[in-house]
């Protein structure tokens, strides 16, 4: 079991047994002190009692608890809107969120819930996500192997960097799972919410994300978009043109796209910033790619004749200072470059471009689908 160290946390409330029961059933490998307190912010005792019966249909739960179906449906709805549960519409079953991250992530994107839960909730989530125990999990196996003098071969990372579309759109050999516009064009349903991580960390002014979910930059599609719009009643479906226009405002910021590390693209993609993404925090702390995030197949190259050494690229690089100004010219460290394309689209002299420097096999055929898997749809 993971125990989180959160300096300065003040115990300010009694936590009922039902919240401990939910934590024990679905999040047993996580801290049994902070997690029940997190749940108390999010749902009522009655809803927690219903959650303990997941995965199940409303009818099954009503029979088990001796409640009427209408009452059970009310508390199922509470748990779904709060982001704690997800409904499989194929069989009617409802299940609990897949991980400690997801029990907070889905509710956080709802501005009205954040007003209700308050600063204490955000402080607790931030404390968990910045704890040494939480961040250390991303690089723990690297460190164990290094200490033993062994080489660690990482499994496919949960996420992969998705290059800026303008940086790679004209390059031959780009795969469909690497082309942001192609990915969006393939989707039946697309929606957007405000960034979960930015809301929690509050290191940056989130006002530029707007007040409405569709003004945010956390892009969802497929079943995940349907869950947000239909089940959580959050936001609306958006066109490809709307999403691309929305992403335009990130072009001059050090925000990088991050998507599930698989050739089959499902669920959505993130638009992460340098002071909020916990996976980046872990990677930067260990000075290597963590199990959480892997580079794209691309790397930046510099046209030395065109480069004027302005330093814009070095200023915006979000990973490992992978591009620096040396003797008045930009120099790229290909070993650490994540291939995000931020430097390329922001070079005023068009002196930077991208090339493919990794084989097709770099991207797993059926790799992790963290955003989709976080729905934990009951079968």
ZIJONOR-V462810 format. One record per residue. RES is the residue in one letter. PHI is phi in radians with two decimals (999 if undefined). BURIAL is 1 if it has 9 or more other ideal C-beta (glycine too) atoms within 8 Angstrom, else 0. Layout:
BEGIN
RES PHI BURIAL
RES PHI BURIAL
END
This chain:
BEGIN
X 999 0
X -1.50 1
X -1.97 0
X -1.58 1
X -1.74 0
X -2.14 1
X -1.02 0
X 1.46 0
X -1.22 1
X -1.88 0
X -1.32 0
X -2.19 0
X -2.75 0
X -1.43 0
X -2.02 0
X -1.23 1
X -1.00 0
X -1.02 1
X -1.23 1
X -1.16 1
X -1.11 1
X -1.11 1
X -1.08 1
X -1.17 0
X -1.36 1
X -1.87 1
X -2.32 1
X -1.12 0
X -1.53 0
X -1.92 1
X -1.00 1
X -1.59 1
X -1.83 0
X -1.38 1
X -1.09 1
X -1.02 1
X -1.20 1
X -1.11 1
X -1.10 1
X -1.08 1
X -1.11 1
X -1.63 1
X -2.46 1
X -1.31 0
X -1.05 0
X -1.11 0
X -1.15 1
X -1.11 1
X -1.11 1
X -1.17 1
X -1.01 1
X -1.10 1
X -1.63 1
X -1.19 1
X -1.39 0
X -2.99 1
X -1.54 1
X -1.06 1
X -1.14 0
X -1.09 1
X -1.18 1
X -1.04 1
X -1.15 0
X -1.16 0
X -1.57 1
X 1.34 0
X -1.81 0
X -1.38 0
X -1.07 1
X -1.06 0
X -1.15 1
X -1.09 1
X -1.02 1
X -1.05 0
X -1.39 1
X -1.09 1
X -1.05 0
X -1.04 1
X -1.22 1
X -1.24 1
X -1.09 1
X -1.32 1
X 1.58 1
X -1.56 1
X -2.41 1
X -2.44 1
X -1.87 1
X -1.57 1
X -1.27 0
X -1.26 0
X -2.20 0
X 1.40 1
X -1.38 1
X -2.01 1
X -2.30 1
X -1.45 1
X -1.03 1
X -1.40 0
X -2.74 0
X -1.05 1
X -1.14 0
X -1.22 1
X -1.18 1
X -1.79 1
X -0.98 1
X -1.21 1
X -1.26 1
X -1.05 1
X -1.32 1
X -1.62 1
X -1.00 0
X -1.21 0
X -1.18 1
X -1.09 1
X -1.09 0
X -1.26 0
X -1.33 1
X 1.46 1
X -1.10 0
X -1.04 1
X -1.12 1
X -1.09 1
X -1.10 1
X -1.20 1
X -1.10 1
X -1.08 1
X -1.06 1
X -1.16 1
X -1.32 1
X -1.94 1
X -1.23 1
X -1.03 0
X -1.18 1
X -1.21 1
X -1.18 1
X -1.13 1
X -1.10 1
X -1.22 1
X -2.08 1
X -1.03 0
X -1.24 1
X -1.02 1
X -1.17 1
X -1.08 1
X -1.14 1
X -1.10 1
X -1.13 0
X -1.56 0
X 1.24 0
X -1.95 0
X -1.58 0
X -1.73 1
X -1.75 0
X -1.28 1
X -1.26 0
X -0.96 1
X -1.13 1
X -1.14 1
X -2.21 1
X -2.34 1
X -1.17 1
X -1.82 1
X -1.11 1
X -1.00 1
X -1.03 1
X -1.13 1
X -1.38 1
X -2.25 1
X -1.07 1
X -1.84 0
X -1.53 1
X -1.12 0
X 1.60 0
X -1.22 1
X -1.41 1
X -0.96 1
X -1.34 1
X -1.93 1
X -1.78 1
X -0.98 1
X -1.14 1
X -1.06 0
X -1.04 1
X -1.15 1
X -1.11 0
X -1.43 0
X -1.58 1
X -1.35 0
X -2.23 1
X -2.31 1
X -2.47 1
X -2.50 1
X -2.36 1
X -1.18 1
X -1.12 1
X -1.10 1
X -1.16 1
X -1.13 1
X -1.10 1
X -1.24 1
X -1.26 1
X 0.92 1
X -1.38 0
X -2.19 1
X -1.20 0
X -1.50 1
X -1.05 0
X -1.21 0
X -1.49 1
X 1.48 1
X -1.83 0
X -1.84 0
X -0.95 1
X -1.26 1
X -1.63 1
X -1.47 1
X -2.26 1
X -1.71 1
X -1.58 1
X -2.12 1
X -2.60 1
X 1.15 1
X -1.10 1
X -1.22 1
X -1.07 1
X -1.10 1
X -1.10 1
X -1.13 1
X -1.35 1
X -1.47 0
X -1.52 1
X -1.51 1
X 0.95 0
X -2.14 1
X 1.37 1
X -2.64 0
X -1.29 0
X -2.18 1
X -1.45 0
X -1.04 1
X -1.10 0
X -1.11 1
X -1.14 1
X -1.08 1
X -1.15 0
X -1.11 1
X -1.30 1
X -1.01 0
X -1.25 0
X -1.65 1
X -1.04 1
X -1.69 0
X -1.96 0
X -1.38 1
X -1.67 1
X -1.95 1
X -1.40 1
X -2.40 1
X -2.35 1
X -0.99 1
X -1.43 1
X -2.70 1
X -1.27 1
X -1.54 0
X -1.63 1
X -2.51 1
X 1.77 1
X 2.56 1
X -2.62 1
X -1.69 1
X -2.24 1
X -1.57 1
X -1.94 1
X -1.33 0
X -2.03 0
X -2.23 1
X -1.34 1
X -1.19 1
X -1.17 1
X -1.16 1
X -0.99 1
X -1.16 1
X -1.10 1
X -1.21 1
X -1.13 0
X -1.62 1
X 1.12 0
X -2.53 0
X -1.20 1
X -1.51 1
X -1.17 1
X -1.44 1
X -2.52 1
X -2.16 1
X -1.25 1
X -1.30 1
X -1.46 1
X -1.90 1
X -2.52 1
X -1.44 1
X -2.15 1
X -2.02 1
X -1.51 1
X -1.07 0
X -1.20 0
X -1.50 0
X -1.15 1
X -1.87 0
X 1.20 0
X -1.23 0
X 1.53 0
X -1.04 1
X -1.12 1
X -1.14 1
X -1.14 0
X -1.63 1
X -1.00 1
X -1.54 1
X -2.25 1
X 1.04 1
X 0.89 0
X -1.24 1
X -2.28 1
X -2.32 0
X -1.68 1
X -2.18 0
X 0.93 0
X 1.42 0
X -2.34 1
X -1.27 1
X -2.27 1
X -1.79 1
X -1.58 1
X -1.16 0
X -1.25 0
X -1.96 1
X -1.06 1
X -1.57 1
X 1.21 1
X -1.47 1
X 1.49 1
X -1.07 1
X -1.12 1
X -1.14 1
X -1.29 1
X -1.89 1
X -1.27 1
X -1.17 0
X -1.78 0
X 0.98 0
X -1.54 1
X -1.95 1
X -2.58 0
X -2.10 1
X -2.28 0
X -1.45 1
X -2.20 0
X -2.34 0
X -1.28 0
X -0.99 0
X -1.13 0
X -1.04 0
X -1.80 1
X -1.07 1
X -1.13 0
X -2.24 0
X -1.47 1
X -1.04 1
X -2.20 1
X -1.00 1
X -1.14 1
X -1.24 1
X -1.09 1
X -1.14 1
X -1.22 1
X 0.91 1
X -1.12 0
X -1.26 1
X -1.65 0
END
